[in-house]
Amino acid sequence: MMVREDYRKGWEWKKAWYEANGFGVGRSLFTSQDDERGGLDSACLRSTVNAIKALLD
């Protein structure tokens, strides 16, 4: 969806809002993104899930 300018601008606004309110990517804000073919990488998602679990333990 990041190829859509309206979506990308909306995400940039939301990301800035999250950061201004104490949420940091990789610390307390976790995201996913499509690969070059428009799909999700399950290994990358698994890594994100494990990072979240580690923070909760």
N, C-alpha and C positions, 0 to 999 in steps of 0.2 A: 504494500500500500504506500510505501514511502516514495514511490515513483509519482504518486498523485501530489501535486503541489499543495492543494488545500489540506490534505491529510498531513503532509510533512510539516506545514506551517502550524497546524493545530498541535502536532506532537511537540514541536519546538517550544511552543507557548507552554504546554503542560509540563514539559521537562524543566523549563526555567521556573515555573511555579513550584514544582516539587523541590527543586534545589533551594529556592528561596525560603521554603518551609522546612528545611532540615533533612530532606530525603536525598541521598546520594546514590548514584548508579553504582551498583556493586556492593553497597553497604546496607541500605534499607530500601532501595528501589531496584527491582530486577525486571528486565525486559527480554523480549525475544525479537528476532527479526527474520524475515524471509531470506533464503539464500538467493543466488543469482538466477535460479530457475523458478523462484516463487514459492518454494517449499520451506519447511522447517527442518533443521538438522537435529535429529533425536539425541545424538551424543552431546550436542551443545545444550539442549534443554535439560538433559540429565545432569550435566555439570552445574547448571543454574540451580536445579532442585537440590543438589548436594550442598551447594554453597548456602542456600536458605536453611537447610536442615542443620548445618554446622553452626549457624548463627543462633538457632533456636535451642540447641543443646546446652 
